[in-house]
Amino acid sequence: MQWVGLSHRGLSLVGMSPTPCPSSSVRPSAVVNEDIRDLWRRSGGHLSPEDEEEYQRLLVEWAAATKGNPRSAA
């Protein structure tokens, strides 16, 4: 999967499988959001390549938790 970025329409991913991966449990979007905020705090606003991978994974997890509706996480 290759990360493209955020747009006014939401997340944009390239190479993502059209079939979602089964997940045994979905964490609440608020929990994932806090992990994203913590990652940015720890990184001082500059993500290393490893942090960027984690950030992308968290964004996908967050999108799944909100079912693609960012307003539901607010």
All heavy atoms as TSV, in Angstrom:
chain	resi	resn	atom	element	x	y	z
A	1	MET	N	N	0.840	-1.160	0.000
A	1	MET	CA	C	0.000	0.000	0.000
A	1	MET	C	C	0.894	1.235	0.000
A	1	MET	O	O	1.858	1.304	0.728
A	1	MET	CB	C	-0.887	-0.048	1.239
A	1	MET	CG	C	-1.700	1.155	1.447
A	1	MET	SD	S	-2.882	1.088	2.808
A	1	MET	CE	C	-2.435	-0.270	3.780
A	2	GLN	N	N	0.543	2.206	-0.791
A	2	GLN	CA	C	1.315	3.447	-0.851
A	2	GLN	C	C	0.430	4.578	-0.396
A	2	GLN	O	O	-0.691	4.736	-0.854
A	2	GLN	CB	C	1.778	3.696	-2.286
A	2	GLN	CG	C	2.530	4.982	-2.431
A	2	GLN	CD	C	2.853	5.263	-3.894
A	2	GLN	OE1	O	2.505	4.501	-4.774
A	2	GLN	NE2	N	3.495	6.364	-4.128
A	3	TRP	N	N	0.923	5.383	0.528
A	3	TRP	CA	C	0.182	6.504	1.062
A	3	TRP	C	C	0.266	7.665	0.096
A	3	TRP	O	O	1.319	8.023	-0.382
A	3	TRP	CB	C	0.775	6.904	2.411
A	3	TRP	CG	C	0.189	8.158	2.938
A	3	TRP	CD1	C	0.799	9.361	3.040
A	3	TRP	CD2	C	-1.122	8.345	3.435
A	3	TRP	NE1	N	-0.045	10.279	3.561
A	3	TRP	CE2	C	-1.236	9.685	3.816
A	3	TRP	CE3	C	-2.230	7.533	3.585
A	3	TRP	CZ2	C	-2.405	10.216	4.346
A	3	TRP	CZ3	C	-3.373	8.069	4.119
A	3	TRP	CH2	C	-3.455	9.391	4.492
A	4	VAL	N	N	-0.877	8.266	-0.217
A	4	VAL	CA	C	-0.903	9.410	-1.110
A	4	VAL	C	C	-1.100	10.677	-0.308
A	4	VAL	O	O	-0.397	11.650	-0.505
A	4	VAL	CB	C	-2.018	9.261	-2.172
A	4	VAL	CG1	C	-2.115	10.514	-3.009
A	4	VAL	CG2	C	-1.736	8.061	-3.052
A	5	GLY	N	N	-2.000	10.712	0.631
A	5	GLY	CA	C	-2.176	11.899	1.454
A	5	GLY	C	C	-3.626	12.157	1.802
A	5	GLY	O	O	-4.520	11.416	1.439
A	6	LEU	N	N	-3.818	13.228	2.521
A	6	LEU	CA	C	-5.152	13.659	2.901
A	6	LEU	C	C	-5.628	14.693	1.902
A	6	LEU	O	O	-4.841	15.456	1.362
A	6	LEU	CB	C	-5.140	14.301	4.290
A	6	LEU	CG	C	-4.937	13.372	5.461
A	6	LEU	CD1	C	-4.807	14.185	6.738
A	6	LEU	CD2	C	-6.089	12.404	5.601
A	7	SER	N	N	-6.899	14.727	1.667
A	7	SER	CA	C	-7.478	15.749	0.832
A	7	SER	C	C	-8.756	16.206	1.515
A	7	SER	O	O	-9.140	15.668	2.548
A	7	SER	CB	C	-7.787	15.196	-0.565
A	7	SER	OG	O	-8.876	14.298	-0.492
A	8	HIS	N	N	-9.417	17.163	0.940
A	8	HIS	CA	C	-10.668	17.621	1.531
A	8	HIS	C	C	-11.741	16.541	1.469
A	8	HIS	O	O	-12.747	16.629	2.141
A	8	HIS	CB	C	-11.148	18.906	0.850
A	8	HIS	CG	C	-11.578	18.719	-0.566
A	8	HIS	ND1	N	-10.669	18.577	-1.593
A	8	HIS	CD2	C	-12.808	18.617	-1.112
A	8	HIS	CE1	C	-11.323	18.421	-2.724
A	8	HIS	NE2	N	-12.624	18.435	-2.462
A	9	ARG	N	N	-11.490	15.502	0.707
A	9	ARG	CA	C	-12.453	14.405	0.597
A	9	ARG	C	C	-12.105	13.223	1.477
A	9	ARG	O	O	-12.805	12.239	1.503
A	9	ARG	CB	C	-12.545	13.952	-0.851
A	9	ARG	CG	C	-13.136	15.019	-1.724
A	9	ARG	CD	C	-13.311	14.532	-3.113
A	9	ARG	NE	N	-13.875	15.606	-3.900
A	9	ARG	CZ	C	-13.790	15.688	-5.190
A	9	ARG	NH1	N	-13.158	14.754	-5.875
A	9	ARG	NH2	N	-14.329	16.688	-5.838
A	10	GLY	N	N	-10.983	13.266	2.175
A	10	GLY	CA	C	-10.628	12.179	3.084
A	10	GLY	C	C	-9.325	11.514	2.711
A	10	GLY	O	O	-8.502	12.072	2.002
A	11	LEU	N	N	-9.143	10.309	3.193
A	11	LEU	CA	C	-7.919	9.563	2.965
A	11	LEU	C	C	-7.853	9.079	1.531
A	11	LEU	O	O	-8.857	8.742	0.929
A	11	LEU	CB	C	-7.864	8.339	3.889
A	11	LEU	CG	C	-7.813	8.628	5.369
A	11	LEU	CD1	C	-7.887	7.312	6.137
A	11	LEU	CD2	C	-6.557	9.361	5.735
A	12	SER	N	N	-6.671	9.024	1.007
A	12	SER	CA	C	-6.462	8.527	-0.342
A	12	SER	C	C	-5.321	7.526	-0.303
A	12	SER	O	O	-4.199	7.882	0.020
A	12	SER	CB	C	-6.121	9.688	-1.280
A	12	SER	OG	O	-5.876	9.217	-2.568
A	13	LEU	N	N	-5.618	6.279	-0.607
A	13	LEU	CA	C	-4.617	5.230	-0.571
A	13	LEU	C	C	-4.506	4.577	-1.936
A	13	LEU	O	O	-5.501	4.381	-2.627
A	13	LEU	CB	C	-4.984	4.167	0.469
A	13	LEU	CG	C	-5.042	4.659	1.903
A	13	LEU	CD1	C	-5.616	3.563	2.796
A	13	LEU	CD2	C	-3.679	5.039	2.397
A	14	VAL	N	N	-3.289	4.228	-2.315
A	14	VAL	CA	C	-3.046	3.547	-3.577
A	14	VAL	C	C	-2.574	2.141	-3.262
A	14	VAL	O	O	-1.776	1.940	-2.361
A	14	VAL	CB	C	-1.975	4.302	-4.401
A	14	VAL	CG1	C	-1.610	3.524	-5.638
A	14	VAL	CG2	C	-2.468	5.692	-4.749
A	15	GLY	N	N	-3.040	1.169	-4.000
A	15	GLY	CA	C	-2.593	-0.206	-3.821
A	15	GLY	C	C	-3.289	-0.926	-2.684
A	15	GLY	O	O	-2.860	-1.978	-2.264
A	16	MET	N	N	-4.354	-0.363	-2.179
A	16	MET	CA	C	-5.085	-0.984	-1.088
A	16	MET	C	C	-6.017	-2.046	-1.661
A	16	MET	O	O	-6.679	-1.831	-2.662
A	16	MET	CB	C	-5.888	0.064	-0.337
A	16	MET	CG	C	-6.548	-0.435	0.896
A	16	MET	SD	S	-7.259	0.950	1.785
A	16	MET	CE	C	-8.100	0.069	3.058
A	17	SER	N	N	-6.043	-3.172	-1.022
A	17	SER	CA	C	-6.900	-4.252	-1.461
A	17	SER	C	C	-8.363	-3.828	-1.369
A	17	SER	O	O	-8.765	-3.214	-0.385
A	17	SER	CB	C	-6.670	-5.483	-0.569
A	17	SER	OG	O	-7.656	-6.448	-0.821
A	18	PRO	N	N	-9.190	-4.144	-2.375
A	18	PRO	CA	C	-10.607	-3.795	-2.297
A	18	PRO	C	C	-11.348	-4.607	-1.243
A	18	PRO	O	O	-12.420	-4.238	-0.816
A	18	PRO	CB	C	-11.136	-4.099	-3.692
A	18	PRO	CG	C	-10.173	-5.064	-4.274
A	18	PRO	CD	C	-8.841	-4.789	-3.621
A	19	THR	N	N	-10.758	-5.692	-0.801
A	19	THR	CA	C	-11.365	-6.517	0.237
A	19	THR	C	C	-10.703	-6.195	1.565
A	19	THR	O	O	-9.499	-6.343	1.707
A	19	THR	CB	C	-11.171	-8.022	-0.065
A	19	THR	OG1	O	-11.641	-8.282	-1.370
A	19	THR	CG2	C	-11.886	-8.877	0.954
A	20	PRO	N	N	-11.483	-5.703	2.532
A	20	PRO	CA	C	-10.874	-5.365	3.817
A	20	PRO	C	C	-10.311	-6.594	4.513
A	20	PRO	O	O	-10.843	-7.692	4.391
A	20	PRO	CB	C	-12.021	-4.762	4.633
A	20	PRO	CG	C	-13.265	-5.002	3.867
A	20	PRO	CD	C	-12.901	-5.477	2.486
A	21	CYS	N	N	-9.223	-6.393	5.227
A	21	CYS	CA	C	-8.639	-7.478	6.009
A	21	CYS	C	C	-9.511	-7.722	7.216
A	21	CYS	O	O	-9.951	-6.782	7.874
A	21	CYS	CB	C	-7.225	-7.109	6.469
A	21	CYS	SG	S	-6.088	-6.864	5.116
A	22	PRO	N	N	-9.772	-8.980	7.531
A	22	PRO	CA	C	-10.576	-9.253	8.720
A	22	PRO	C	C	-9.830	-8.817	9.972
A	22	PRO	O	O	-8.624	-8.959	10.073
A	22	PRO	CB	C	-10.780	-10.770	8.691
A	22	PRO	CG	C	-9.730	-11.301	7.782
A	22	PRO	CD	C	-9.335	-10.184	6.855
A	23	SER	N	N	-10.558	-8.249	10.886
A	23	SER	CA	C	-9.969	-7.785	12.129
A	23	SER	C	C	-10.749	-8.381	13.285
A	23	SER	O	O	-11.971	-8.349	13.287
A	23	SER	CB	C	-10.022	-6.257	12.194
A	23	SER	OG	O	-9.548	-5.814	13.436
A	24	SER	N	N	-10.023	-8.921	14.255
A	24	SER	CA	C	-10.697	-9.542	15.383
A	24	SER	C	C	-11.338	-8.495	16.284
A	24	SER	O	O	-12.339	-8.751	16.910
A	24	SER	CB	C	-9.723	-10.409	16.171
A	24	SER	OG	O	-8.630	-9.628	16.625
A	25	SER	N	N	-10.754	-7.301	16.336
A	25	SER	CA	C	-11.357	-6.237	17.122
A	25	SER	C	C	-10.960	-4.893	16.543
A	25	SER	O	O	-9.856	-4.709	16.056
A	25	SER	CB	C	-10.924	-6.334	18.585
A	25	SER	OG	O	-9.554	-6.028	18.707
A	26	VAL	N	N	-11.881	-3.973	16.585
A	26	VAL	CA	C	-11.633	-2.628	16.107
A	26	VAL	C	C	-11.584	-1.718	17.325
A	26	VAL	O	O	-12.521	-1.680	18.111
A	26	VAL	CB	C	-12.745	-2.169	15.137
A	26	VAL	CG1	C	-12.542	-0.730	14.712
A	26	VAL	CG2	C	-12.808	-3.079	13.930
A	27	ARG	N	N	-10.459	-1.020	17.470
A	27	ARG	CA	C	-10.351	-0.094	18.594
A	27	ARG	C	C	-11.205	1.136	18.310
A	27	ARG	O	O	-11.371	1.528	17.158
A	27	ARG	CB	C	-8.897	0.329	18.794
A	27	ARG	CG	C	-8.008	-0.825	19.171
A	27	ARG	CD	C	-6.614	-0.400	19.574
A	27	ARG	NE	N	-5.938	0.414	18.572
A	27	ARG	CZ	C	-4.931	1.237	18.838
A	27	ARG	NH1	N	-4.484	1.359	20.070
A	27	ARG	NH2	N	-4.360	1.933	17.881
A	28	PRO	N	N	-11.724	1.774	19.351
A	28	PRO	CA	C	-12.512	2.991	19.153
A	28	PRO	C	C	-11.669	4.079	18.475
A	28	PRO	O	O	-10.462	4.194	18.720
A	28	PRO	CB	C	-12.894	3.408	20.574
A	28	PRO	CG	C	-12.746	2.172	21.401
A	28	PRO	CD	C	-11.663	1.367	20.750
A	29	SER	N	N	-12.315	4.879	17.644
A	29	SER	CA	C	-11.600	5.926	16.915
A	29	SER	C	C	-10.905	6.901	17.863
A	29	SER	O	O	-9.816	7.384	17.553
A	29	SER	CB	C	-12.550	6.674	15.983
A	29	SER	OG	O	-13.587	7.297	16.714
A	30	ALA	N	N	-11.498	7.176	19.015
A	30	ALA	CA	C	-10.870	8.100	19.974
A	30	ALA	C	C	-9.539	7.553	20.481
A	30	ALA	O	O	-8.586	8.306	20.698
A	30	ALA	CB	C	-11.815	8.379	21.141
A	31	VAL	N	N	-9.443	6.244	20.668
A	31	VAL	CA	C	-8.208	5.610	21.132
A	31	VAL	C	C	-7.142	5.690	20.047
A	31	VAL	O	O	-5.988	6.043	20.308
A	31	VAL	CB	C	-8.466	4.149	21.549
A	31	VAL	CG1	C	-7.168	3.416	21.853
A	31	VAL	CG2	C	-9.409	4.086	22.744
A	32	VAL	N	N	-7.538	5.395	18.808
A	32	VAL	CA	C	-6.595	5.465	17.690
A	32	VAL	C	C	-6.149	6.906	17.489
A	32	VAL	O	O	-4.962	7.182	17.275
A	32	VAL	CB	C	-7.214	4.893	16.401
A	32	VAL	CG1	C	-6.234	4.990	15.244
A	32	VAL	CG2	C	-7.659	3.449	16.613
A	33	ASN	N	N	-7.081	7.844	17.587
A	33	ASN	CA	C	-6.755	9.261	17.442
A	33	ASN	C	C	-5.730	9.690	18.491
A	33	ASN	O	O	-4.783	10.430	18.184
A	33	ASN	CB	C	-8.022	10.106	17.547
A	33	ASN	CG	C	-7.790	11.534	17.162
A	33	ASN	OD1	O	-7.053	11.837	16.227
A	33	ASN	ND2	N	-8.408	12.441	17.897
A	34	GLU	N	N	-5.882	9.213	19.700
A	34	GLU	CA	C	-4.914	9.550	20.752
A	34	GLU	C	C	-3.545	8.968	20.430
A	34	GLU	O	O	-2.517	9.608	20.674
A	34	GLU	CB	C	-5.404	9.064	22.118
A	34	GLU	CG	C	-4.534	9.525	23.270
A	34	GLU	CD	C	-4.330	11.042	23.329
A	34	GLU	OE1	O	-5.284	11.796	23.052
A	34	GLU	OE2	O	-3.196	11.472	23.656
A	35	ASP	N	N	-3.500	7.764	19.865
A	35	ASP	CA	C	-2.220	7.183	19.447
A	35	ASP	C	C	-1.560	8.030	18.355
A	35	ASP	O	O	-0.343	8.201	18.345
A	35	ASP	CB	C	-2.408	5.752	18.942
A	35	ASP	CG	C	-2.635	4.752	20.061
A	35	ASP	OD1	O	-2.503	5.120	21.253
A	35	ASP	OD2	O	-2.944	3.587	19.740
A	36	ILE	N	N	-2.373	8.550	17.438
A	36	ILE	CA	C	-1.844	9.424	16.380
A	36	ILE	C	C	-1.271	10.697	16.997
A	36	ILE	O	O	-0.157	11.116	16.672
A	36	ILE	CB	C	-2.936	9.754	15.346
A	36	ILE	CG1	C	-3.311	8.493	14.557
A	36	ILE	CG2	C	-2.477	10.878	14.406
A	36	ILE	CD1	C	-4.556	8.640	13.690
A	37	ARG	N	N	-2.011	11.306	17.896
A	37	ARG	CA	C	-1.532	12.529	18.566
A	37	ARG	C	C	-0.249	12.261	19.344
A	37	ARG	O	O	0.693	13.055	19.308
A	37	ARG	CB	C	-2.604	13.082	19.493
A	37	ARG	CG	C	-3.789	13.647	18.764
A	37	ARG	CD	C	-4.874	14.074	19.757
A	37	ARG	NE	N	-6.074	14.474	19.085
A	37	ARG	CZ	C	-6.360	15.726	18.749
A	37	ARG	NH1	N	-5.517	16.689	19.035
A	37	ARG	NH2	N	-7.482	16.005	18.130
A	38	ASP	N	N	-0.190	11.112	20.019
A	38	ASP	CA	C	0.998	10.753	20.793
A	38	ASP	C	C	2.205	10.561	19.886
A	38	ASP	O	O	3.314	10.990	20.204
A	38	ASP	CB	C	0.719	9.483	21.608
A	38	ASP	CG	C	1.870	9.126	22.519
A	38	ASP	OD1	O	2.307	9.995	23.307
A	38	ASP	OD2	O	2.342	7.974	22.440
A	39	LEU	N	N	1.992	9.922	18.741
A	39	LEU	CA	C	3.076	9.725	17.778
A	39	LEU	C	C	3.642	11.070	17.332
A	39	LEU	O	O	4.860	11.259	17.293
A	39	LEU	CB	C	2.571	8.927	16.574
A	39	LEU	CG	C	3.566	8.717	15.435
A	39	LEU	CD1	C	4.760	7.879	15.904
A	39	LEU	CD2	C	2.873	8.052	14.255
A	40	TRP	N	N	2.772	12.020	17.026
A	40	TRP	CA	C	3.247	13.352	16.607
A	40	TRP	C	C	3.968	14.061	17.744
A	40	TRP	O	O	4.980	14.722	17.529
A	40	TRP	CB	C	2.077	14.192	16.089
A	40	TRP	CG	C	1.746	13.857	14.680
A	40	TRP	CD1	C	0.693	13.117	14.234
A	40	TRP	CD2	C	2.494	14.215	13.518
A	40	TRP	NE1	N	0.738	13.005	12.867
A	40	TRP	CE2	C	1.832	13.678	12.402
A	40	TRP	CE3	C	3.656	14.946	13.314
A	40	TRP	CZ2	C	2.304	13.849	11.111
A	40	TRP	CZ3	C	4.114	15.120	12.021
A	40	TRP	CH2	C	3.445	14.566	10.942
A	41	ARG	N	N	3.475	13.933	18.978
A	41	ARG	CA	C	4.155	14.561	20.132
A	41	ARG	C	C	5.545	13.976	20.317
A	41	ARG	O	O	6.524	14.706	20.494
A	41	ARG	CB	C	3.335	14.360	21.401
A	41	ARG	CG	C	2.215	15.349	21.587
A	41	ARG	CD	C	1.607	15.250	22.984
A	41	ARG	NE	N	0.880	14.006	23.181
A	41	ARG	CZ	C	-0.428	13.863	23.011
A	41	ARG	NH1	N	-1.162	14.870	22.633
A	41	ARG	NH2	N	-1.001	12.701	23.227
A	42	ARG	N	N	5.628	12.641	20.276
A	42	ARG	CA	C	6.919	11.966	20.473
A	42	ARG	C	C	7.912	12.328	19.378
A	42	ARG	O	O	9.112	12.415	19.625
A	42	ARG	CB	C	6.744	10.447	20.473
A	42	ARG	CG	C	6.124	9.879	21.703
A	42	ARG	CD	C	6.190	8.357	21.673
A	42	ARG	NE	N	5.993	7.827	20.330
A	42	ARG	CZ	C	5.024	6.995	19.976
A	42	ARG	NH1	N	4.158	6.578	20.848
A	42	ARG	NH2	N	4.926	6.572	18.739
A	43	SER	N	N	7.429	12.512	18.160
A	43	SER	CA	C	8.319	12.761	17.022
A	43	SER	C	C	8.739	14.223	16.921
A	43	SER	O	O	9.613	14.544	16.115
A	43	SER	CB	C	7.635	12.341	15.720
A	43	SER	OG	O	6.612	13.269	15.394
A	44	GLY	N	N	8.131	15.087	17.699
A	44	GLY	CA	C	8.447	16.508	17.610
A	44	GLY	C	C	7.990	17.109	16.291
A	44	GLY	O	O	8.496	18.145	15.867
A	45	GLY	N	N	7.048	16.476	15.627
A	45	GLY	CA	C	6.513	16.994	14.376
A	45	GLY	C	C	7.271	16.576	13.130
A	45	GLY	O	O	6.954	17.011	12.032
A	46	HIS	N	N	8.286	15.716	13.290
A	46	HIS	CA	C	9.077	15.237	12.155
A	46	HIS	C	C	9.120	13.717	12.212
A	46	HIS	O	O	9.841	13.152	13.031
A	46	HIS	CB	C	10.494	15.813	12.192
A	46	HIS	CG	C	10.522	17.303	12.134
A	46	HIS	ND1	N	10.293	18.004	10.975
A	46	HIS	CD2	C	10.723	18.218	13.103
A	46	HIS	CE1	C	10.365	19.301	11.229
A	46	HIS	NE2	N	10.613	19.455	12.516
A	47	LEU	N	N	8.346	13.080	11.347
A	47	LEU	CA	C	8.255	11.623	11.375
A	47	LEU	C	C	9.435	10.972	10.668
A	47	LEU	O	O	9.771	11.328	9.543
A	47	LEU	CB	C	6.959	11.151	10.713
A	47	LEU	CG	C	5.656	11.611	11.364
A	47	LEU	CD1	C	4.463	11.110	10.566
A	47	LEU	CD2	C	5.569	11.154	12.806
A	48	SER	N	N	10.040	10.005	11.337
A	48	SER	CA	C	11.074	9.172	10.714
A	48	SER	C	C	10.367	8.214	9.753
A	48	SER	O	O	9.140	8.082	9.792
A	48	SER	CB	C	11.816	8.373	11.783
A	48	SER	OG	O	10.953	7.386	12.332
A	49	PRO	N	N	11.110	7.533	8.900
A	49	PRO	CA	C	10.463	6.544	8.023
A	49	PRO	C	C	9.654	5.496	8.812
A	49	PRO	O	O	8.564	5.110	8.398
A	49	PRO	CB	C	11.631	5.901	7.271
A	49	PRO	CG	C	12.675	6.974	7.233
A	49	PRO	CD	C	12.538	7.678	8.563
A	50	GLU	N	N	10.181	5.066	9.948
A	50	GLU	CA	C	9.458	4.088	10.777
A	50	GLU	C	C	8.195	4.713	11.360
A	50	GLU	O	O	7.139	4.073	11.414
A	50	GLU	CB	C	10.349	3.560	11.907
A	50	GLU	CG	C	11.537	2.761	11.430
A	50	GLU	CD	C	12.720	3.629	10.975
A	50	GLU	OE1	O	12.781	4.835	11.320
A	50	GLU	OE2	O	13.571	3.097	10.246
A	51	ASP	N	N	8.308	5.974	11.825
A	51	ASP	CA	C	7.136	6.676	12.354
A	51	ASP	C	C	6.096	6.881	11.261
A	51	ASP	O	O	4.895	6.793	11.516
A	51	ASP	CB	C	7.523	8.029	12.946
A	51	ASP	CG	C	8.314	7.919	14.234
A	51	ASP	OD1	O	8.250	6.867	14.899
A	51	ASP	OD2	O	9.000	8.899	14.582
A	52	GLU	N	N	6.538	7.174	10.043
A	52	GLU	CA	C	5.622	7.380	8.919
A	52	GLU	C	C	4.836	6.103	8.634
A	52	GLU	O	O	3.626	6.152	8.399
A	52	GLU	CB	C	6.399	7.813	7.674
A	52	GLU	CG	C	5.532	8.039	6.455
A	52	GLU	CD	C	4.572	9.207	6.571
A	52	GLU	OE1	O	4.864	10.162	7.322
A	52	GLU	OE2	O	3.524	9.160	5.910
A	53	GLU	N	N	5.505	4.951	8.705
A	53	GLU	CA	C	4.801	3.678	8.521
A	53	GLU	C	C	3.740	3.482	9.598
A	53	GLU	O	O	2.621	3.057	9.316
A	53	GLU	CB	C	5.788	2.515	8.540
A	53	GLU	CG	C	6.643	2.432	7.295
A	53	GLU	CD	C	7.624	1.268	7.346
A	53	GLU	OE1	O	7.400	0.329	8.140
A	53	GLU	OE2	O	8.619	1.320	6.603
A	54	GLU	N	N	4.111	3.781	10.836
A	54	GLU	CA	C	3.162	3.662	11.948
A	54	GLU	C	C	2.000	4.637	11.762
A	54	GLU	O	O	0.839	4.296	11.985
A	54	GLU	CB	C	3.870	3.923	13.283
A	54	GLU	CG	C	2.961	3.923	14.484
A	54	GLU	CD	C	2.395	2.554	14.844
A	54	GLU	OE1	O	2.750	1.550	14.214
A	54	GLU	OE2	O	1.583	2.494	15.787
A	55	TYR	N	N	2.296	5.851	11.345
A	55	TYR	CA	C	1.273	6.868	11.111
A	55	TYR	C	C	0.279	6.401	10.047
A	55	TYR	O	O	-0.935	6.503	10.232
A	55	TYR	CB	C	1.946	8.177	10.696
A	55	TYR	CG	C	0.997	9.306	10.402
A	55	TYR	CD1	C	0.142	9.817	11.375
A	55	TYR	CD2	C	0.966	9.886	9.135
A	55	TYR	CE1	C	-0.719	10.858	11.103
A	55	TYR	CE2	C	0.117	10.937	8.861
A	55	TYR	CZ	C	-0.725	11.421	9.842
A	55	TYR	OH	O	-1.575	12.460	9.562
A	56	GLN	N	N	0.794	5.854	8.961
A	56	GLN	CA	C	-0.076	5.354	7.897
A	56	GLN	C	C	-0.962	4.226	8.396
A	56	GLN	O	O	-2.157	4.175	8.095
A	56	GLN	CB	C	0.767	4.892	6.714
A	56	GLN	CG	C	1.443	6.037	5.997
A	56	GLN	CD	C	2.342	5.568	4.876
A	56	GLN	OE1	O	2.144	4.496	4.318
A	56	GLN	NE2	N	3.336	6.371	4.546
A	57	ARG	N	N	-0.375	3.305	9.168
A	57	ARG	CA	C	-1.157	2.202	9.725
A	57	ARG	C	C	-2.264	2.726	10.640
A	57	ARG	O	O	-3.411	2.286	10.575
A	57	ARG	CB	C	-0.250	1.239	10.498
A	57	ARG	CG	C	-0.970	-0.029	10.969
A	57	ARG	CD	C	-0.187	-0.797	11.997
A	57	ARG	NE	N	0.017	-0.081	13.244
A	57	ARG	CZ	C	-0.925	0.118	14.175
A	57	ARG	NH1	N	-2.152	-0.321	13.991
A	57	ARG	NH2	N	-0.656	0.768	15.290
A	58	LEU	N	N	-1.916	3.708	11.468
A	58	LEU	CA	C	-2.911	4.289	12.375
A	58	LEU	C	C	-4.019	5.015	11.617
A	58	LEU	O	O	-5.190	4.949	12.009
A	58	LEU	CB	C	-2.230	5.244	13.364
A	58	LEU	CG	C	-1.398	4.571	14.457
A	58	LEU	CD1	C	-0.540	5.602	15.185
A	58	LEU	CD2	C	-2.284	3.812	15.432
A	59	LEU	N	N	-3.673	5.706	10.531
A	59	LEU	CA	C	-4.697	6.385	9.732
A	59	LEU	C	C	-5.679	5.396	9.126
A	59	LEU	O	O	-6.896	5.637	9.118
A	59	LEU	CB	C	-4.053	7.220	8.623
A	59	LEU	CG	C	-3.386	8.516	9.054
A	59	LEU	CD1	C	-2.750	9.199	7.850
A	59	LEU	CD2	C	-4.360	9.446	9.740
A	60	VAL	N	N	-5.165	4.271	8.648
A	60	VAL	CA	C	-6.043	3.240	8.089
A	60	VAL	C	C	-6.933	2.670	9.197
A	60	VAL	O	O	-8.135	2.482	9.002
A	60	VAL	CB	C	-5.222	2.134	7.392
A	60	VAL	CG1	C	-6.100	0.949	7.007
A	60	VAL	CG2	C	-4.515	2.694	6.171
A	61	GLU	N	N	-6.340	2.439	10.362
A	61	GLU	CA	C	-7.118	1.918	11.489
A	61	GLU	C	C	-8.189	2.927	11.913
A	61	GLU	O	O	-9.327	2.575	12.191
A	61	GLU	CB	C	-6.192	1.595	12.665
A	61	GLU	CG	C	-6.911	0.968	13.832
A	61	GLU	CD	C	-6.017	0.640	15.007
A	61	GLU	OE1	O	-4.787	0.876	14.942
A	61	GLU	OE2	O	-6.551	0.140	16.023
A	62	TRP	N	N	-7.809	4.207	11.951
A	62	TRP	CA	C	-8.757	5.261	12.328
A	62	TRP	C	C	-9.913	5.330	11.329
A	62	TRP	O	O	-11.074	5.429	11.718
A	62	TRP	CB	C	-8.025	6.600	12.410
A	62	TRP	CG	C	-8.923	7.748	12.726
A	62	TRP	CD1	C	-9.373	8.129	13.960
A	62	TRP	CD2	C	-9.491	8.661	11.790
A	62	TRP	NE1	N	-10.184	9.230	13.831
A	62	TRP	CE2	C	-10.271	9.572	12.513
A	62	TRP	CE3	C	-9.409	8.785	10.413
A	62	TRP	CZ2	C	-10.969	10.607	11.902
A	62	TRP	CZ3	C	-10.103	9.816	9.806
A	62	TRP	CH2	C	-10.871	10.712	10.546
A	63	ALA	N	N	-9.588	5.252	10.032
A	63	ALA	CA	C	-10.629	5.289	9.005
A	63	ALA	C	C	-11.593	4.117	9.166
A	63	ALA	O	O	-12.803	4.266	9.012
A	63	ALA	CB	C	-10.004	5.292	7.610
A	64	ALA	N	N	-11.060	2.939	9.483
A	64	ALA	CA	C	-11.914	1.771	9.698
A	64	ALA	C	C	-12.794	1.966	10.925
A	64	ALA	O	O	-13.969	1.595	10.925
A	64	ALA	CB	C	-11.066	0.513	9.850
A	65	ALA	N	N	-12.228	2.563	11.963
A	65	ALA	CA	C	-12.986	2.783	13.198
A	65	ALA	C	C	-14.101	3.799	12.999
A	65	ALA	O	O	-15.150	3.708	13.638
A	65	ALA	CB	C	-12.056	3.234	14.326
A	66	THR	N	N	-13.879	4.760	12.108
A	66	THR	CA	C	-14.904	5.774	11.844
A	66	THR	C	C	-15.759	5.392	10.650
A	66	THR	O	O	-16.649	6.136	10.258
A	66	THR	CB	C	-14.271	7.153	11.581
A	66	THR	OG1	O	-13.452	7.077	10.416
A	66	THR	CG2	C	-13.482	7.649	12.768
A	67	LYS	N	N	-15.442	4.243	10.047
A	67	LYS	CA	C	-16.130	3.767	8.845
A	67	LYS	C	C	-16.067	4.814	7.743
A	67	LYS	O	O	-17.001	5.007	6.986
A	67	LYS	CB	C	-17.553	3.387	9.157
A	67	LYS	CG	C	-17.649	2.390	10.296
A	67	LYS	CD	C	-18.670	1.335	10.025
A	67	LYS	CE	C	-18.888	0.394	11.158
A	67	LYS	NZ	N	-17.795	-0.092	11.914
A	68	GLY	N	N	-14.903	5.511	7.674
A	68	GLY	CA	C	-14.698	6.495	6.627
A	68	GLY	C	C	-15.381	7.820	6.853
A	68	GLY	O	O	-15.333	8.712	6.026
A	69	ASN	N	N	-16.047	7.992	7.998
A	69	ASN	CA	C	-16.758	9.234	8.308
A	69	ASN	C	C	-16.016	9.999	9.381
A	69	ASN	O	O	-16.224	9.758	10.558
A	69	ASN	CB	C	-18.192	8.931	8.753
A	69	ASN	CG	C	-18.994	10.191	9.025
A	69	ASN	OD1	O	-18.508	11.311	8.870
A	69	ASN	ND2	N	-20.229	10.009	9.441
A	70	PRO	N	N	-15.140	10.961	8.995
A	70	PRO	CA	C	-14.352	11.667	9.996
A	70	PRO	C	C	-15.201	12.432	10.998
A	70	PRO	O	O	-14.799	12.664	12.112
A	70	PRO	CB	C	-13.472	12.608	9.184
A	70	PRO	CG	C	-13.902	12.524	7.788
A	70	PRO	CD	C	-14.851	11.370	7.647
A	71	ARG	N	N	-16.410	12.805	10.646
A	71	ARG	CA	C	-17.274	13.552	11.581
A	71	ARG	C	C	-17.679	12.700	12.773
A	71	ARG	O	O	-17.948	13.212	13.836
A	71	ARG	CB	C	-18.506	14.071	10.865
A	71	ARG	CG	C	-18.183	15.123	9.838
A	71	ARG	CD	C	-19.447	15.687	9.240
A	71	ARG	NE	N	-19.138	16.549	8.140
A	71	ARG	CZ	C	-18.954	17.857	8.272
A	71	ARG	NH1	N	-19.052	18.419	9.425
A	71	ARG	NH2	N	-18.691	18.586	7.209
A	72	SER	N	N	-17.706	11.381	12.588
A	72	SER	CA	C	-18.103	10.516	13.701
A	72	SER	C	C	-17.034	10.443	14.786
A	72	SER	O	O	-17.305	10.019	15.897
A	72	SER	CB	C	-18.434	9.114	13.195
A	72	SER	OG	O	-17.263	8.468	12.749
A	73	ALA	N	N	-15.814	10.874	14.466
A	73	ALA	CA	C	-14.723	10.835	15.442
A	73	ALA	C	C	-14.624	12.138	16.222
A	73	ALA	O	O	-13.910	12.224	17.206
A	73	ALA	CB	C	-13.398	10.558	14.742
A	74	ALA	N	N	-15.316	13.156	15.794
A	74	ALA	CA	C	-15.209	14.474	16.441
A	74	ALA	C	C	-15.861	14.492	17.794
A	74	ALA	O	O	-16.661	13.728	18.158
A	74	ALA	CB	C	-15.803	15.537	15.533
